C-alpha cells in the first residue's frame, strides 16, 4: 500500500559518538488500521554538515538508504529510506552519518535513464549514450524535439510501474505496464522485443496523443488546456535513480502561456519510491503566477468508467489500443488516478472525450499533486474497476493521514 512522503524536522535529537560520526533516532508511527509498506522517510541534511555516507538500521538490521544531491552542488542534501510499519504500530530507525567514505551500495529498486539516439547503430542497447540532462533551445523545443532522445524523453521506474515523459510541448507521461514486479527499462528501453515479450517483460500500455495521459501539467486558457509550446529552453534531468527512489525534473524556461503573458520559469519534479505505484508531482515557479491558471488530469481511456469523490480524487478504468498498429499490439486495460489537495484546486471540469480534467493554481509559487496507475497485465495489481477504485480511496486516506515522525 502506498504511503505519503515524510520530511524529518531539523530539530531531531542527535549526539556525537565519535570523530566524523553522528547518530540520531527516528520514531515512525502508523496511525492507520492497516499495514503501511515501503513508507518513504526523508531526512534533510542541512544541519549535519558534509555527509559522505550513512547507515540506517531497523530492528538491528541494516536497510537500504540513499543520499541525494538535489541541487547538484557536490554536497548531499537529503537521506531517504523506506520502511514497513504494521497497523497502529511504530518503528524506530537508528541513523548514523559519516563525514568520510562513500554512499553504501544496495540492490536498486528504482531506475531512471535518458538515452541519446545513435542512428548508426540499429541493435538495441549497443553503443547507447546515457546522459543525465539535456536542454533544448527554442528552435528545437517547439518543433522536432520529440525525436532527440530514445523513447522520446526521460524514463523512470519502480518495481511496479514505469513511464516516460515526452520531450516536447505536450510533456505527457506515457505508461509501461509490467506483468511481474521488477526493473525492466535497462533491458527493454520501453520498446520490448518479441523475444522479451515471450520472457514476460512488459510494454507500452497507453495511447496518449494530445491528452493529459497520466497527469501532464498544461496551461489553461479559460476554456481548454494549452500546450507548453512557447518556451525559450526545455530541459529534462535525472537527479536520482536509486536504489530507494528516483527523481526526475522537467524545466521550462521562458514559458509564455499566451502571446501577451510575461515569461515564467517552471520546474516540475517527479519523485517515485521503491515499492510504489504512485509518485509525487511538485511544481515550482521563479515568480508569483497568481495571474495564471493551469490544468491537469487523466486521459479518458476509450469507454472508460470514471470515479470521482468531487474532492480532488479522480480515477478511471478503461481499455484501448496503445498504438495505431492493431495487428501487432493487443488492447490494454489500465486504471489511472490523480489526487490534488484542496488548496491547489480551482475546479473539476466535466468529462470530455479526451480528459478528466482539473483547473489548478499555484500557491506561494508552488503546486503539488500525486499520480498513480495500474495495468491489468500485472500479476500483483488490480483487475477490475471496483478493485482499482477501492484502492484509490484508501490511497487518498493515506496521503491525507501520513505516518507520524517524532524524535526519541
C-alpha positions, 0 to 999 in steps of 0.5 A, a space after each residue: 500500500 502506498 504511503 505519503 512522503 515524510 520530511 524529518 524536522 531539523 530539530 531531531 535529537 542527535 549526539 556525537 559518538 565519535 570523530 566524523 560520526 553522528 547518530 540520531 533516532 527516528 520514531 515512525 508511527 502508523 496511525 492507520 488500521 492497516 499495514 503501511 509498506 515501503 513508507 518513504 522517510 526523508 531526512 534533510 541534511 542541512 544541519 549535519 554538515 558534509 555527509 559522505 555516507 550513512 547507515 540506517 538500521 531497523 530492528 538491528 538490521 541494516 536497510 537500504 538508504 540513499 543520499 541525494 544531491 538535489 541541487 547538484 552542488 557536490 554536497 548531499 542534501 537529503 537521506 531517504 529510506 523506506 520502511 514497513 510499519 504494521 497497523 497502529 504500530 511504530 518503528 524506530 530507525 537508528 541513523 548514523 552519518 559519516 563525514 568520510 567514505 562513500 554512499 553504501 551500495 544496495 540492490 536498486 529498486 528504482 531506475 531512471 535513464 535518458 538515452 541519446 539516439 545513435 542512428 548508426 547503430 540499429 541493435 538495441 542497447 549497443 553503443 547507447 549514450 546515457 546522459 543525465 540532462 539535456 536542454 533544448 533551445 527554442 528552435 528545437 523545443 517547439 518543433 522536432 524535439 520529440 525525436 532527440 532522445 530514445 523513447 522520446 524523453 526521460 524514463 523512470 521506474 519502480 518495481 511496479 510501474 514505469 513511464 516516460 515523459 515526452 520531450 516536447 510541448 505536450 510533456 505527457 507521461 506515457 505508461 509501461 505496464 509490467 506483468 511481474 514486479 521488477 526493473 525492466 527499462 535497462 533491458 527493454 528501453 520501453 520498446 520490448 522485443 518479441 523475444 522479451 515479450 515471450 520472457 514476460 517483460 512488459 510494454 507500452 500500455 497507453 495511447 496518449 496523443 494530445 491528452 493529459 495521459 497520466 497527469 501532464 501539467 498544461 496551461 489553461 486558457 479559460 476554456 481548454 488546456 494549452 500546450 507548453 509550446 512557447 518556451 525559450 529552453 526545455 530541459 529534462 534531468 535525472 537527479 536520482 535513480 536509486 536504489 530507494 527512489 528516483 527523481 526526475 525534473 522537467 524545466 521550462 524556461 521562458 514559458 509564455 502561456 499566451 502571446 501577451 503573458 510575461 515569461 515564467 520559469 517552471 520546474 516540475 519534479 517527479 519523485 517515485 519510491 521503491 515499492 510504489 505505484 504512485 509518485 509525487 508531482 511538485 511544481 515550482 515557479 521563479 515568480 508569483 503566477 497568481 495571474 495564471 491558471 493551469 490544468 491537469 488530469 487523466 486521459 479518458 481511456 476509450 469507454 472508460 468508467 470514471 470515479 470521482 469523490 468531487 474532492 480532488 480524487 479522480 480515477 478511471 478504468 478503461 481499455 484501448 489500443 496503445 498504438 495505431 498498429 492493431 495487428 501487432 499490439 493487443 488492447 490494454 486495460 489500465 486504471 489511472 488516478 490523480 489526487 490534488 489537495 484542496 488548496 491547489 484546486 480551482 475546479 473539476 471540469 466535466 468529462 470530455 472525450 479526451 480528459 478528466 480534467 482539473 483547473 489548478 493554481 499555484 500557491 506561494 509559487 508552488 503546486 503539488 499533486 500525486 499520480 498513480 496507475 495500474 495495468 491489468 497485465 500485472 500479476 500483483 495489481 488490480 483487475 477490475 474497476 471496483 478493485 482499482 477504485 477501492 484502492 484509490 480511496 484508501 490511497 487518498 486516506 493515506 496521503 491525507 493521514 501520513 505516518 507520524 515522525 517524532 524524535 526519541 
